[in-house]
Every structure is written in C-alpha cells, then in structure tokens.
Amino acid sequence: MKGYLLLGISIISELFATTMLKLSEGFTVLFPSLAVVIGYGLSFYCLSLCLKTVPLSLAYAIWSGVGTALTALLGVMIWDDPFNSLTFAGLALIIGGIILLQSSTKPEKVNKQSNR
C-alpha cells in the first residue's frame, strides 16, 4: 500500500511540475522554473521509492498514463485546450491500457493436474 501512496505523490508532483512548466514560459520566469525542478525531482524520487514494491511496468504505466490524462484535463480546464470526441477516446484508451496492465500483473492460477 505504501508503494501506491508514493506513486500517488509522484503523480501529483509530476502534474504540478508540468503545470509549472507551462507557466515558466520557457524557463524565463523564476518561480515557476524553480517549481518545475522541485516538482519533477520529488516526482522521480517518489517513483523510485515506489518501485521497491510496485512492478516497474505497472508503476510506470500508471504514472505516465494518469499523469497524461490529468494533464490533458487540466489543459482543457485551465488553458482552454480543445476537448472533443478524439480527446475523450484517447483518454479512455490510456485508462483502458492501465486497467489491462493492472490485470496482467495478477498471478495466474496454475493448473495442478499432472500431465500424463
């Protein structure tokens, strides 16, 4: 459970850093530029700690997928980025992919019948 908490902190930090990246205006504004470095630093640190208990493929899929989906939604809400049926479909595919990866990490039951 601690691994997923760290993954959540990592995602929130990445979302913060990405938002600050937009506000940094090409690293020409000091506070948002510093916030980018701090946000991504915290994000990668928490992600690295999360990997002690969460499989790499699953953690990275959740981190990048949820981060991408939330960033897209923030772009729509804050900066009036376009949102249409293709945007919705793309976000749905990202979430669907994460669900499939989560399902694939569960151990399969082994058939205990012997082959004769």
DRENTORKOL-3810 file (N, C-alpha, C; in nm, 4 decimals):
REM DRENTORKOL-3810
@n.u->0.0822; n.v->-0.1199; n.w->0.0000; ca.u->0.0000; ca.v->0.0000; ca.w->0.0000; c.u->0.0867; c.v->0.1265; c.w->0.0000
@n.u->0.2010; n.v->0.1202; n.w->0.0712; ca.u->0.2907; ca.v->0.2357; ca.w->0.0764; c.u->0.3421; c.v->0.2708; c.w->-0.0629
@n.u->0.3679; n.v->0.1680; n.w->-0.1447; ca.u->0.4153; ca.v->0.1916; ca.w->-0.2798; c.u->0.3164; c.v->0.2715; c.w->-0.3627
@n.u->0.1881; n.v->0.2404; n.w->-0.3469; ca.u->0.0862; ca.v->0.3123; ca.w->-0.4229; c.u->0.0652; c.v->0.4541; c.w->-0.3697
@n.u->0.0858; n.v->0.4737; n.w->-0.2405; ca.u->0.0803; ca.v->0.6088; ca.w->-0.1845; c.u->0.1940; c.v->0.6933; c.w->-0.2427
@n.u->0.3133; n.v->0.6354; n.w->-0.2473; ca.u->0.4267; ca.v->0.7053; ca.w->-0.3076; c.u->0.4031; c.v->0.7318; c.w->-0.4563
@n.u->0.3383; n.v->0.6380; n.w->-0.5238; ca.u->0.3059; ca.v->0.6577; ca.w->-0.6651; c.u->0.2086; c.v->0.7744; c.w->-0.6811
@n.u->0.1116; n.v->0.7840; n.w->-0.5923; ca.u->0.0172; ca.v->0.8962; ca.w->-0.5956; c.u->0.0862; c.v->1.0301; c.w->-0.5752
@n.u->0.1782; n.v->1.0351; n.w->-0.4790; ca.u->0.2550; ca.v->1.1579; ca.w->-0.4551; c.u->0.3386; c.v->1.1922; c.w->-0.5777
@n.u->0.3948; n.v->1.0888; n.w->-0.6391; ca.u->0.4752; ca.v->1.1093; ca.w->-0.7598; c.u->0.3911; c.v->1.1682; c.w->-0.8726
@n.u->0.2708; n.v->1.1165; n.w->-0.8904; ca.u->0.1819; ca.v->1.1665; ca.w->-0.9963; c.u->0.1420; c.v->1.3112; c.w->-0.9697
@n.u->0.1061; n.v->1.3424; n.w->-0.8454; ca.u->0.0669; ca.v->1.4794; ca.w->-0.8112; c.u->0.1848; c.v->1.5748; c.w->-0.8318
@n.u->0.3046; n.v->1.5322; n.w->-0.7930; ca.u->0.4239; ca.v->1.6155; ca.w->-0.8119; c.u->0.4525; c.v->1.6386; c.w->-0.9601
@n.u->0.4349; n.v->1.5337; n.w->-1.0397; ca.u->0.4570; ca.v->1.5458; ca.w->-1.1844; c.u->0.3539; c.v->1.6391; c.w->-1.2470
@n.u->0.2306; n.v->1.6297; n.w->-1.2026; ca.u->0.1246; ca.v->1.7174; ca.w->-1.2529; c.u->0.1547; c.v->1.8631; c.w->-1.2166
@n.u->0.1995; n.v->1.8857; n.w->-1.0941; ca.u->0.2387; ca.v->2.0196; ca.w->-1.0501; c.u->0.3534; c.v->2.0726; c.w->-1.1357
@n.u->0.4562; n.v->1.9884; n.w->-1.1548; ca.u->0.5733; ca.v->2.0306; ca.w->-1.2320; c.u->0.5372; c.v->2.0626; c.w->-1.3766
@n.u->0.4516; n.v->1.9817; n.w->-1.4355; ca.u->0.4116; ca.v->2.0049; ca.w->-1.5738; c.u->0.3318; c.v->2.1348; c.w->-1.5863
@n.u->0.2467; n.v->2.1608; n.w->-1.4892; ca.u->0.1708; ca.v->2.2860; ca.w->-1.4890; c.u->0.2654; c.v->2.4054; c.w->-1.4758
@n.u->0.3631; n.v->2.3917; n.w->-1.3884; ca.u->0.4614; ca.v->2.4994; ca.w->-1.3718; c.u->0.5465; c.v->2.5170; c.w->-1.4975
@n.u->0.5698; n.v->2.4073; n.w->-1.5698; ca.u->0.6451; ca.v->2.4153; ca.w->-1.6951; c.u->0.5749; c.v->2.5078; c.w->-1.7944
@n.u->0.4436; n.v->2.4970; n.w->-1.7993; ca.u->0.3652; ca.v->2.5856; ca.w->-1.8868; c.u->0.3803; c.v->2.7309; c.w->-1.8409
@n.u->0.3766; n.v->2.7505; n.w->-1.7095; ca.u->0.3835; ca.v->2.8868; ca.w->-1.6552; c.u->0.5246; c.v->2.9454; c.w->-1.6572
@n.u->0.6261; n.v->2.8610; n.w->-1.6742; ca.u->0.7643; ca.v->2.9100; ca.w->-1.6725; c.u->0.8008; c.v->2.9886; c.w->-1.7984
@n.u->0.7181; n.v->2.9750; n.w->-1.9018; ca.u->0.7388; ca.v->3.0454; ca.w->-2.0287; c.u->0.8815; c.v->3.0251; c.w->-2.0794
@n.u->0.9161; n.v->2.8973; n.w->-2.0973; ca.u->1.0488; ca.v->2.8647; ca.w->-2.1492; c.u->1.1590; c.v->2.8910; c.w->-2.0484
@n.u->1.1302; n.v->2.8714; n.w->-1.9216; ca.u->1.2248; ca.v->2.8941; ca.w->-1.8115; c.u->1.2703; c.v->3.0399; c.w->-1.8035
@n.u->1.1813; n.v->3.1324; n.w->-1.8383; ca.u->1.2142; ca.v->3.2747; ca.w->-1.8273; c.u->1.1523; c.v->3.3384; c.w->-1.7034
@n.u->1.0624; n.v->3.2660; n.w->-1.6356; ca.u->1.0005; ca.v->3.3167; ca.w->-1.5133; c.u->1.0556; c.v->3.2334; c.w->-1.3969
@n.u->1.1154; n.v->3.3008; n.w->-1.2979; ca.u->1.1930; ca.v->3.2329; ca.w->-1.1941; c.u->1.1120; c.v->3.1334; c.w->-1.1109
@n.u->1.0051; n.v->3.1772; n.w->-1.0434; ca.u->0.9344; ca.v->3.0875; ca.w->-0.9514; c.u->0.8818; c.v->2.9612; c.w->-1.0209
@n.u->0.8098; n.v->2.9739; n.w->-1.1314; ca.u->0.7642; ca.v->2.8504; ca.w->-1.1964; c.u->0.8796; c.v->2.7620; c.w->-1.2439
@n.u->0.9908; n.v->2.8218; n.w->-1.2845; ca.u->1.1066; ca.v->2.7436; ca.w->-1.3293; c.u->1.1648; c.v->2.6623; c.w->-1.2141
@n.u->1.1774; n.v->2.7226; n.w->-1.0967; ca.u->1.2239; ca.v->2.6501; ca.w->-0.9785; c.u->1.1250; c.v->2.5415; c.w->-0.9383
@n.u->0.9964; n.v->2.5726; n.w->-0.9499; ca.u->0.8926; ca.v->2.4761; ca.w->-0.9150; c.u->0.8963; c.v->2.3540; c.w->-1.0069
@n.u->0.9335; n.v->2.3738; n.w->-1.1332; ca.u->0.9476; ca.v->2.2617; ca.w->-1.2274; c.u->1.0548; c.v->2.1658; c.w->-1.1766
@n.u->1.1694; n.v->2.2193; n.w->-1.1414; ca.u->1.2810; ca.v->2.1361; ca.w->-1.0953; c.u->1.2439; c.v->2.0625; c.w->-0.9662
@n.u->1.1838; n.v->2.1328; n.w->-0.8726; ca.u->1.1446; ca.v->2.0715; ca.w->-0.7453; c.u->1.0359; c.v->1.9666; c.w->-0.7673
@n.u->0.9357; n.v->2.0008; n.w->-0.8477; ca.u->0.8256; ca.v->1.9080; ca.w->-0.8725; c.u->0.8702; c.v->1.7796; c.w->-0.9398
@n.u->0.9510; n.v->1.7916; n.w->-1.0448; ca.u->0.9993; ca.v->1.6704; ca.w->-1.1129; c.u->1.0970; c.v->1.5930; c.w->-1.0246
@n.u->1.1788; n.v->1.6638; n.w->-0.9473; ca.u->1.2705; ca.v->1.5953; ca.w->-0.8558; c.u->1.1940; c.v->1.5112; c.w->-0.7546
@n.u->1.0920; n.v->1.5696; n.w->-0.6924; ca.u->1.0099; ca.v->1.4961; ca.w->-0.5965; c.u->0.9367; c.v->1.3815; c.w->-0.6643
@n.u->0.8880; n.v->1.4056; n.w->-0.7845; ca.u->0.8151; ca.v->1.3030; ca.w->-0.8581; c.u->0.9023; c.v->1.1809; c.w->-0.8851
@n.u->1.0217; n.v->1.2034; n.w->-0.9368; ca.u->1.1102; ca.v->1.0905; ca.w->-0.9674; c.u->1.1610; c.v->1.0224; c.w->-0.8402
@n.u->1.1824; n.v->1.0993; n.w->-0.7350; ca.u->1.2251; ca.v->1.0395; ca.w->-0.6092; c.u->1.1171; c.v->0.9456; c.w->-0.5547
@n.u->0.9937; n.v->0.9943; n.w->-0.5499; ca.u->0.8840; ca.v->0.9102; ca.w->-0.5003; c.u->0.8594; c.v->0.7906; c.w->-0.5926
@n.u->0.8722; n.v->0.8108; n.w->-0.7223; ca.u->0.8574; ca.v->0.6997; ca.w->-0.8155; c.u->0.9637; c.v->0.5939; c.w->-0.7899
@n.u->1.0864; n.v->0.6365; n.w->-0.7636; ca.u->1.1931; ca.v->0.5394; ca.w->-0.7376; c.u->1.1667; c.v->0.4607; c.w->-0.6094
@n.u->1.1126; n.v->0.5255; n.w->-0.5079; ca.u->1.0785; ca.v->0.4551; ca.w->-0.3839; c.u->0.9615; c.v->0.3599; c.w->-0.4042
@n.u->0.8674; n.v->0.4014; n.w->-0.4852; ca.u->0.7504; ca.v->0.3189; ca.w->-0.5161; c.u->0.7920; c.v->0.1871; c.w->-0.5811
@n.u->0.8980; n.v->0.1923; n.w->-0.6608; ca.u->0.9423; ca.v->0.0739; ca.w->-0.7354; c.u->0.9988; c.v->-0.0368; c.w->-0.6463
@n.u->1.0153; n.v->-0.0081; n.w->-0.5187; ca.u->1.0583; ca.v->-0.1128; ca.w->-0.4258; c.u->0.9485; c.v->-0.2172; c.w->-0.4066
@n.u->0.8214; n.v->-0.1762; n.w->-0.4252; ca.u->0.7103; ca.v->-0.2686; ca.w->-0.4002; c.u->0.6142; c.v->-0.2846; c.w->-0.5178
@n.u->0.6163; n.v->-0.1924; n.w->-0.6116; ca.u->0.5244; ca.v->-0.1983; ca.w->-0.7256; c.u->0.6055; c.v->-0.2363; c.w->-0.8500
@n.u->0.5566; n.v->-0.3315; n.w->-0.9303; ca.u->0.6304; ca.v->-0.3701; ca.w->-1.0517; c.u->0.6540; c.v->-0.2498; c.w->-1.1434
@n.u->0.7707; n.v->-0.2450; n.w->-1.2045; ca.u->0.8096; ca.v->-0.1331; ca.w->-1.2904; c.u->0.7082; c.v->-0.1060; c.w->-1.4010
@n.u->0.6678; n.v->-0.2111; n.w->-1.4729; ca.u->0.5764; ca.v->-0.1910; ca.w->-1.5859; c.u->0.4439; c.v->-0.1305; c.w->-1.5404
@n.u->0.3942; n.v->-0.1752; n.w->-1.4284; ca.u->0.2679; ca.v->-0.1230; ca.w->-1.3768; c.u->0.2847; c.v->0.0188; c.w->-1.3240
@n.u->0.3880; n.v->0.0420; n.w->-1.2447; ca.u->0.4092; ca.v->0.1746; ca.w->-1.1866; c.u->0.4282; c.v->0.2804; c.w->-1.2948
@n.u->0.5100; n.v->0.2493; n.w->-1.3944; ca.u->0.5351; ca.v->0.3473; ca.w->-1.4996; c.u->0.4105; c.v->0.3713; c.w->-1.5841
@n.u->0.3346; n.v->0.2661; n.w->-1.6101; ca.u->0.2111; ca.v->0.2826; ca.w->-1.6873; c.u->0.1123; c.v->0.3717; c.w->-1.6130
@n.u->0.0977; n.v->0.3479; n.w->-1.4841; ca.u->0.0066; ca.v->0.4310; ca.w->-1.4052; c.u->0.0596; c.v->0.5738; c.w->-1.3972
@n.u->0.1877; n.v->0.5879; n.w->-1.3684; ca.u->0.2467; ca.v->0.7209; ca.w->-1.3538; c.u->0.2314; c.v->0.8029; c.w->-1.4814
@n.u->0.2713; n.v->0.7446; n.w->-1.5931; ca.u->0.2654; ca.v->0.8203; ca.w->-1.7185; c.u->0.1226; c.v->0.8353; c.w->-1.7692
@n.u->0.0421; n.v->0.7300; n.w->-1.7571; ca.u->-0.0952; ca.v->0.7353; ca.w->-1.8081; c.u->-0.1836; c.v->0.8301; c.w->-1.7304
@n.u->-0.1827; n.v->0.8173; n.w->-1.5988; ca.u->-0.2647; ca.v->0.9060; ca.w->-1.5157; c.u->-0.2129; c.v->1.0493; c.w->-1.5266
@n.u->-0.0806; n.v->1.0642; n.w->-1.5277; ca.u->-0.0239; ca.v->1.1982; ca.w->-1.5439; c.u->-0.0643; c.v->1.2627; c.w->-1.6754
@n.u->-0.0607; n.v->1.1855; n.w->-1.7823; ca.u->-0.1016; ca.v->1.2366; ca.w->-1.9136; c.u->-0.2495; c.v->1.2722; c.w->-1.9158
@n.u->-0.3324; n.v->1.1845; n.w->-1.8623; ca.u->-0.4771; ca.v->1.2092; ca.w->-1.8618; c.u->-0.5118; c.v->1.3325; c.w->-1.7782
@n.u->-0.4541; n.v->1.3420; n.w->-1.6588; ca.u->-0.4833; ca.v->1.4577; ca.w->-1.5741; c.u->-0.4274; c.v->1.5868; c.w->-1.6328
@n.u->-0.3106; n.v->1.5791; n.w->-1.6951; ca.u->-0.2538; ca.v->1.6976; ca.w->-1.7602; c.u->-0.3439; c.v->1.7443; c.w->-1.8741
@n.u->-0.3956; n.v->1.6504; n.w->-1.9512; ca.u->-0.4868; ca.v->1.6859; ca.w->-2.0605; c.u->-0.6131; c.v->1.7525; c.w->-2.0059
@n.u->-0.6658; n.v->1.6978; n.w->-1.8978; ca.u->-0.7864; ca.v->1.7569; ca.w->-1.8384; c.u->-0.7588; c.v->1.8957; c.w->-1.7809
@n.u->-0.6427; n.v->1.9126; n.w->-1.7179; ca.u->-0.6070; ca.v->2.0459; ca.w->-1.6687; c.u->-0.5914; c.v->2.1446; c.w->-1.7838
@n.u->-0.5325; n.v->2.0993; n.w->-1.8932; ca.u->-0.5183; ca.v->2.1853; ca.w->-2.0102; c.u->-0.6531; c.v->2.2325; c.w->-2.0615
@n.u->-0.7496; n.v->2.1436; n.w->-2.0601; ca.u->-0.8850; ca.v->2.1790; ca.w->-2.1044; c.u->-0.9473; c.v->2.2791; c.w->-2.0081
@n.u->-0.9339; n.v->2.2529; n.w->-1.8780; ca.u->-0.9997; ca.v->2.3375; ca.w->-1.7779; c.u->-0.9322; c.v->2.4725; c.w->-1.7587
@n.u->-0.7988; n.v->2.4751; n.w->-1.7611; ca.u->-0.7269; ca.v->2.5988; ca.w->-1.7288; c.u->-0.6909; c.v->2.6800; c.w->-1.8531
@n.u->-0.6409; n.v->2.6139; n.w->-1.9579; ca.u->-0.5913; ca.v->2.6853; ca.w->-2.0753; c.u->-0.6798; c.v->2.6700; c.w->-2.1982
@n.u->-0.7985; n.v->2.6206; n.w->-2.1782; ca.u->-0.8953; ca.v->2.6055; ca.w->-2.2882; c.u->-0.8403; c.v->2.5237; c.w->-2.4042
@n.u->-0.7611; n.v->2.4202; n.w->-2.3725; ca.u->-0.7172; ca.v->2.3271; ca.w->-2.4762; c.u->-0.8412; c.v->2.2594; c.w->-2.5358
@n.u->-0.8350; n.v->2.2194; n.w->-2.6602; ca.u->-0.9529; ca.v->2.1582; ca.w->-2.7223; c.u->-0.9875; c.v->2.0239; c.w->-2.6586
@n.u->-1.1165; n.v->1.9998; n.w->-2.6457; ca.u->-1.1655; ca.v->1.8707; ca.w->-2.5959; c.u->-1.2781; c.v->1.8271; c.w->-2.6881
@n.u->-1.2571; n.v->1.7131; n.w->-2.7532; ca.u->-1.3582; ca.v->1.6621; ca.w->-2.8453; c.u->-1.3653; c.v->1.5106; c.w->-2.8306
@n.u->-1.4348; n.v->1.4477; n.w->-2.9212; ca.u->-1.4525; ca.v->1.3024; ca.w->-2.9101; c.u->-1.3200; c.v->1.2275; c.w->-2.9250
@n.u->-1.2275; n.v->1.2780; n.w->-3.0063; ca.u->-1.0975; ca.v->1.2128; ca.w->-3.0193; c.u->-1.0153; c.v->1.2261; c.w->-2.8907
@n.u->-1.0229; n.v->1.3430; n.w->-2.8265; ca.u->-0.9549; ca.v->1.3610; ca.w->-2.6984; c.u->-1.0107; c.v->1.2641; c.w->-2.5956
@n.u->-1.1425; n.v->1.2550; n.w->-2.5905; ca.u->-1.2073; ca.v->1.1624; ca.w->-2.4964; c.u->-1.1663; c.v->1.0185; c.w->-2.5252
@n.u->-1.1651; n.v->0.9811; n.w->-2.6525; ca.u->-1.1276; ca.v->0.8444; ca.w->-2.6897; c.u->-0.9828; c.v->0.8159; c.w->-2.6498
@n.u->-0.8947; n.v->0.9106; n.w->-2.6717; ca.u->-0.7549; ca.v->0.8928; ca.w->-2.6335; c.u->-0.7388; c.v->0.8729; c.w->-2.4837
@n.u->-0.8087; n.v->0.9539; n.w->-2.4057; ca.u->-0.8020; ca.v->0.9390; ca.w->-2.2602; c.u->-0.8611; c.v->0.8053; c.w->-2.2162
@n.u->-0.9689; n.v->0.7634; n.w->-2.2796; ca.u->-1.0299; ca.v->0.6343; ca.w->-2.2465; c.u->-0.9344; c.v->0.5197; c.w->-2.2787
@n.u->-0.8625; n.v->0.5302; n.w->-2.3896; ca.u->-0.7650; ca.v->0.4264; ca.w->-2.4249; c.u->-0.6497; c.v->0.4213; c.w->-2.3254
@n.u->-0.6051; n.v->0.5366; n.w->-2.2784; ca.u->-0.4989; ca.v->0.5399; ca.w->-2.1772; c.u->-0.5458; c.v->0.4687; c.w->-2.0510
@n.u->-0.6637; n.v->0.5035; n.w->-2.0041; ca.u->-0.7168; ca.v->0.4422; ca.w->-1.8821; c.u->-0.7401; c.v->0.2931; c.w->-1.9032
@n.u->-0.7924; n.v->0.2565; n.w->-2.0194; ca.u->-0.8122; ca.v->0.1146; ca.w->-2.0503; c.u->-0.6815; c.v->0.0373; c.w->-2.0517
@n.u->-0.5779; n.v->0.0972; n.w->-2.1054; ca.u->-0.4465; ca.v->0.0332; ca.w->-2.1080; c.u->-0.3916; c.v->0.0109; c.w->-1.9684
@n.u->-0.4119; n.v->0.1078; n.w->-1.8813; ca.u->-0.3666; ca.v->0.0930; ca.w->-1.7428; c.u->-0.4417; c.v->-0.0211; c.w->-1.6745
@n.u->-0.5713; n.v->-0.0292; n.w->-1.6995; ca.u->-0.6508; ca.v->-0.1378; ca.w->-1.6411; c.u->-0.6021; c.v->-0.2732; c.w->-1.6914
@n.u->-0.5737; n.v->-0.2830; n.w->-1.8210; ca.u->-0.5227; ca.v->-0.4092; ca.w->-1.8757; c.u->-0.3873; c.v->-0.4463; c.w->-1.8152
@n.u->-0.2991; n.v->-0.3480; n.w->-1.7985; ca.u->-0.1698; ca.v->-0.3772; ca.w->-1.7366; c.u->-0.1869; c.v->-0.4217; c.w->-1.5923
@n.u->-0.2769; n.v->-0.3573; n.w->-1.5210; ca.u->-0.3042; ca.v->-0.3967; ca.w->-1.3821; c.u->-0.3542; c.v->-0.5403; c.w->-1.3774
@n.u->-0.4397; n.v->-0.5766; n.w->-1.4696; ca.u->-0.4929; ca.v->-0.7126; ca.w->-1.4745; c.u->-0.3844; c.v->-0.8135; c.w->-1.5072
@n.u->-0.2889; n.v->-0.7744; n.w->-1.5887; ca.u->-0.1845; ca.v->-0.8687; ca.w->-1.6300; c.u->-0.0812; c.v->-0.8931; c.w->-1.5215
@n.u->-0.0785; n.v->-0.8118; n.w->-1.4167; ca.u->0.0200; ca.v->-0.8317; ca.w->-1.3106; c.u->-0.0295; c.v->-0.9260; c.w->-1.2021
@n.u->-0.1573; n.v->-0.9628; n.w->-1.2069; ca.u->-0.2107; ca.v->-1.0562; ca.w->-1.1089; c.u->-0.1644; c.v->-1.1968; c.w->-1.1451
@n.u->-0.1178; n.v->-1.2730; n.w->-1.0477; ca.u->-0.0692; ca.v->-1.4076; ca.w->-1.0794; c.u->-0.1818; c.v->-1.4971; c.w->-1.1301
@n.u->-0.1488; n.v->-1.5740; n.w->-1.2315; ca.u->-0.2466; ca.v->-1.6675; ca.w->-1.2860; c.u->-0.2484; c.v->-1.7933; c.w->-1.2011
@n.u->-0.3654; n.v->-1.8556; n.w->-1.1933; ca.u->-0.3752; ca.v->-1.9817; ca.w->-1.1214; c.u->-0.3120; c.v->-2.0908; c.w->-1.2061
@n.u->-0.2314; n.v->-2.1722; n.w->-1.1414; ca.u->-0.1634; ca.v->-2.2807; ca.w->-1.2095; c.u->-0.2496; c.v->-2.4052; c.w->-1.1994
@n.u->-0.2666; n.v->-2.4708; n.w->-1.3110; ca.u->-0.3433; ca.v->-2.5943; ca.w->-1.3135; c.u->-0.2592; c.v->-2.7034; c.w->-1.2464
@n.u->-0.3096; n.v->-2.7599; n.w->-1.1366; ca.u->-0.2312; ca.v->-2.8558; ca.w->-1.0590; c.u->-0.2483; c.v->-2.9994; c.w->-1.1079
@n.u->-0.3274; n.v->-3.0190; n.w->-1.2096; ca.u->-0.3411; ca.v->-3.1548; ca.w->-1.2619; c.u->-0.2134; c.v->-3.1916; c.w->-1.3361
@n.u->-0.1685; n.v->-3.3117; n.w->-1.3129; ca.u->-0.0468; ca.v->-3.3544; ca.w->-1.3822; c.u->-0.0773; c.v->-3.3967; c.w->-1.5239
@n.u->0.0162; n.v->-3.3697; n.w->-1.6098; ca.u->0.0023; ca.v->-3.4121; ca.w->-1.7497; c.u->0.0562; c.v->-3.5540; c.w->-1.7631
@n.u->-0.0276; n.v->-3.6469; n.w->-1.8032; ca.u->0.0153; ca.v->-3.7862; ca.w->-1.8150; c.u->0.0209; c.v->-3.8282; c.w->-1.9567
END
